Amino acid sequence: MLVLIGFAIVIASVIGGYLLEHGNLSVLFQPAELLIIGGAAIGSFIVASPMKTVRAVVQSILGVLRSKTYSKADYLEAMLLLNGIFYKIRQQGLVAIESDVDEPDKSSLFNRFPGILKNDRAMALITDTLRMVMTTTIATHELESLLEGEIDTHYEEMIVPSKTVSFIADGLPGLGIVAAVLGVVLTMGKIGAPPEILGHSIGAALVGTFLGVLLCYGFVGPLGRHLEHSVQEELQYLTVFKVALVAFVGGAAPKVALEFGRRVIPHENKPLFSELEDILRQAKK
């Protein structure tokens, strides 16, 4: 929703300022120049990107309106799930969570937290880690290195749409100049026309530069940054699971392992120590 609000402010500011100076909106409406800029941008994007990147970019852009922003409630939910896992292992042993790990969709433990259950990356990190701990012995530093590698891989996959959209944005001013030059070429063919016709034609040609710069800095560039911020939020969320799991597997008590996880929660979403204690205490009732 904020993305749409931002786009609306950009449009209102640019068009509003133009109209305040008694500008003619019909001059800005140049479908041919939009076709040149937009078509060339899409074409260069397809040339530069493999099919999986094209699909990822399209899915990311379509998902912008429903993109996940993690709140304190989401992090508290993560803490409660980890608390349930750790105490079940501590009280009943690793074998007790085997069925939960193998079939999380049917697990009463995981089904209490539908938001996490729908997060494929978080679920893969949790279940794969627990499955490995159940079947083999691994040193704490090796587990930490393994999970860091997994999160780094997720980052490289998730950042591709953001980088690609930013690449498209970088080319838009240049494509705007291409459209403007073509407009000037057409204007040269009217060199004998009256001044008012020449003026209108030159103004229309310059709209290409205007559109290229506006699309770059007002729309496509900010969209790329928005996608990048979404990736950073996802990584911060996964890091909480990584840190808590490594601490617990390393021998820390459940409460200590949860504190490791709480410490890496972003400040604006981090629950107080006492707040987390109260919530965990209520969950046991």
C-alpha positions in Angstrom: 0.0 0.0 0.0 2.8 2.4 0.8 4.3 1.8 -2.6 1.0 3.0 -4.3 0.9 6.0 -1.9 4.4 6.9 -2.9 3.7 6.6 -6.6 0.6 8.8 -6.2 2.7 11.5 -4.4 5.3 11.4 -7.2 2.6 11.8 -9.9 0.7 14.5 -7.9 3.8 16.5 -7.2 5.1 16.4 -10.8 1.8 17.0 -12.6 0.6 19.5 -9.9 3.8 21.6 -10.2 3.5 21.5 -14.0 -0.2 22.6 -13.9 0.6 25.4 -11.4 2.7 27.0 -14.1 -0.2 26.6 -16.5 1.4 23.7 -18.4 -0.5 21.8 -21.1 -1.0 18.2 -20.1 -1.6 17.1 -23.7 2.0 17.9 -24.5 3.1 15.3 -21.9 1.0 12.6 -23.4 3.3 11.0 -26.0 2.4 7.3 -26.5 5.1 6.9 -29.1 7.9 8.0 -26.7 6.5 5.8 -24.0 6.5 2.9 -26.4 10.2 3.6 -27.3 11.3 3.9 -23.7 9.2 1.1 -22.3 9.7 -1.3 -25.1 13.5 -0.8 -25.3 13.7 -1.2 -21.5 11.7 -4.5 -21.5 13.7 -5.7 -24.5 17.1 -5.0 -22.8 15.8 -6.7 -19.6 14.9 -9.8 -21.5 18.3 -9.9 -23.3 20.2 -9.5 -20.1 18.3 -12.0 -18.0 17.8 -15.7 -18.1 14.2 -17.0 -17.9 14.3 -17.8 -14.2 15.3 -14.2 -13.5 12.5 -12.9 -15.7 10.0 -15.0 -13.7 11.5 -13.9 -10.4 11.3 -10.2 -11.3 7.7 -10.5 -12.5 6.7 -12.4 -9.3 8.5 -9.9 -7.1 6.8 -6.9 -8.8 3.4 -8.5 -8.6 4.0 -9.3 -4.9 5.0 -5.8 -3.9 1.5 -4.9 -2.8 1.4 -8.0 -0.5 5.0 -8.0 0.5 5.7 -9.1 4.1 6.8 -6.5 6.6 7.8 -8.3 9.9 6.4 -6.8 13.1 7.1 -7.4 16.7 4.2 -9.9 16.7 6.0 -12.0 14.0 9.2 -12.1 16.0 7.3 -13.0 19.2 5.7 -15.8 17.3 9.2 -17.0 16.3 10.3 -16.9 19.9 7.3 -19.0 21.0 7.9 -21.6 18.3 11.5 -21.9 19.2 10.6 -22.1 22.9 8.2 -24.9 22.2 10.8 -26.8 20.1 13.6 -26.4 22.7 11.5 -27.4 25.7 10.1 -30.4 23.9 13.6 -31.6 23.0 14.9 -30.9 26.5 12.1 -32.7 28.3 11.4 -35.6 25.8 14.6 -35.9 23.7 15.3 -35.3 20.0 13.2 -38.3 19.0 10.1 -36.6 20.3 10.1 -34.0 17.5 10.8 -36.4 14.7 7.2 -36.5 13.6 7.0 -32.7 13.8 10.0 -32.3 11.6 9.0 -34.9 9.1 5.4 -33.6 8.7 5.2 -30.1 10.0 1.8 -29.5 8.3 0.3 -32.2 10.6 2.3 -31.1 13.7 0.3 -29.5 16.5 3.5 -27.6 17.4 4.0 -25.9 14.1 0.2 -25.5 13.4 0.0 -23.1 16.3 2.1 -20.7 14.2 0.5 -20.5 10.7 2.5 -17.5 9.7 5.8 -19.4 10.1 4.4 -22.5 8.6 3.7 -20.5 5.4 7.3 -19.2 5.3 9.1 -21.8 3.2 12.6 -20.5 3.9 12.1 -20.3 7.6 10.5 -23.8 7.7 13.3 -25.3 5.6 16.0 -23.8 7.9 14.3 -25.0 11.1 13.3 -28.5 9.9 16.6 -29.3 8.0 18.7 -28.2 11.0 16.7 -30.3 13.4 16.7 -33.3 11.1 20.5 -33.0 10.7 20.9 -32.7 14.5 18.8 -35.9 15.0 20.7 -37.9 12.5 24.3 -36.9 13.0 26.8 -35.1 15.3 27.9 -31.7 14.3 30.1 -29.1 16.1 28.6 -25.8 16.9 31.0 -23.8 14.7 30.3 -26.2 11.8 26.5 -25.7 12.2 26.9 -21.9 12.4 29.0 -22.0 9.2 26.4 -24.2 7.5 23.5 -22.0 8.4 25.4 -18.8 7.4 26.0 -20.4 4.0 22.3 -21.3 3.7 21.3 -17.7 4.5 23.9 -16.3 2.1 22.5 -18.5 -0.6 19.0 -17.2 0.1 20.3 -13.7 -0.1 21.9 -14.2 -3.5 18.6 -15.7 -4.8 16.3 -13.1 -3.3 18.4 -10.0 -4.3 18.4 -10.9 -8.0 15.0 -9.1 -8.7 16.1 -6.0 -6.9 19.4 -5.8 -8.8 17.6 -6.4 -12.1 15.0 -3.7 -11.5 17.8 -1.3 -10.5 19.6 -2.2 -13.8 16.4 -1.4 -15.7 16.1 1.9 -13.9 19.7 2.9 -14.7 19.0 2.5 -18.4 15.8 4.6 -18.5 17.4 8.1 -18.7 19.5 6.9 -21.7 16.5 5.4 -23.4 14.7 8.7 -22.7 17.5 10.5 -24.6 17.1 8.0 -27.5 13.4 8.9 -27.7 14.2 12.6 -27.5 16.8 12.4 -30.3 14.3 10.6 -32.5 11.8 13.3 -31.8 14.3 15.9 -32.8 15.0 14.0 -36.0 11.3 14.1 -36.8 11.3 17.8 -36.0 14.1 18.5 -38.4 11.7 17.2 -41.1 9.3 20.1 -40.3 12.0 22.8 -40.4 9.9 24.9 -42.8 6.8 24.7 -40.6 5.4 27.7 -38.7 7.1 28.5 -35.3 4.1 27.3 -33.3 4.3 23.9 -34.9 8.0 23.7 -34.5 7.8 24.7 -30.9 5.1 22.0 -30.2 7.2 19.4 -32.0 10.4 20.3 -30.1 8.5 20.2 -26.8 7.1 16.8 -27.6 10.6 15.6 -28.4 11.9 16.7 -25.0 9.2 14.8 -23.3 11.3 11.7 -24.0 14.1 12.9 -21.7 11.5 13.9 -19.1 9.8 10.5 -19.1 13.1 8.6 -18.9 14.4 10.5 -15.9 11.0 10.4 -14.2 10.5 6.7 -14.6 14.1 6.1 -13.4 14.1 8.2 -10.2 10.4 8.4 -9.5 9.2 4.8 -10.1 11.5 2.0 -11.2 14.6 3.0 -9.1 12.6 3.3 -5.8 10.8 0.0 -6.7 14.2 -1.7 -6.8 15.2 -0.2 -3.4 11.9 -1.4 -2.0 12.6 -5.0 -3.1 16.1 -4.7 -1.6 14.6 -3.7 1.8 12.2 -6.6 1.7 15.2 -9.0 1.2 17.0 -7.4 4.2 13.9 -7.9 6.4 13.7 -11.6 5.4 17.3 -12.1 6.2 17.0 -10.5 9.6 14.1 -12.8 10.3 16.0 -15.9 9.3 19.0 -14.8 11.4 16.9 -15.0 14.6 16.2 -18.7 13.9 19.9 -19.3 13.0 21.3 -17.8 16.1 18.9 -19.4 18.5 19.3 -22.9 17.0 23.1 -22.7 17.0 23.0 -21.6 20.7 20.7 -24.5 21.7 22.6 -27.1 19.7 25.7 -25.8 21.4 24.3 -26.7 24.8 22.6 -23.5 25.9 19.5 -23.8 28.0 16.2 -23.0 26.2 15.9 -19.6 27.9 19.5 -18.7 27.0 19.1 -19.8 23.4 16.0 -17.7 23.1 17.9 -14.7 24.5 20.6 -15.2 21.8 17.8 -15.0 19.3 16.1 -12.0 20.9 19.4 -10.0 20.8 19.5 -10.1 17.0 15.9 -8.9 16.5 15.9 -5.4 14.9 15.5 -2.7 17.6 12.1 -1.4 16.5 10.7 -5.0 16.8 12.7 -6.3 19.7 10.6 -7.3 22.7 11.9 -6.3 26.2 13.4 -9.2 28.2 10.6 -8.9 30.7 8.0 -8.7 27.9 9.3 -12.0 26.4 9.4 -13.6 29.8 5.7 -12.7 30.5 4.6 -14.0 27.1 6.5 -17.3 27.5 5.1 -17.7 31.0 1.5 -17.2 29.7 2.2 -19.7 26.9 2.9 -22.4 29.4 -0.4 -22.0 31.2 
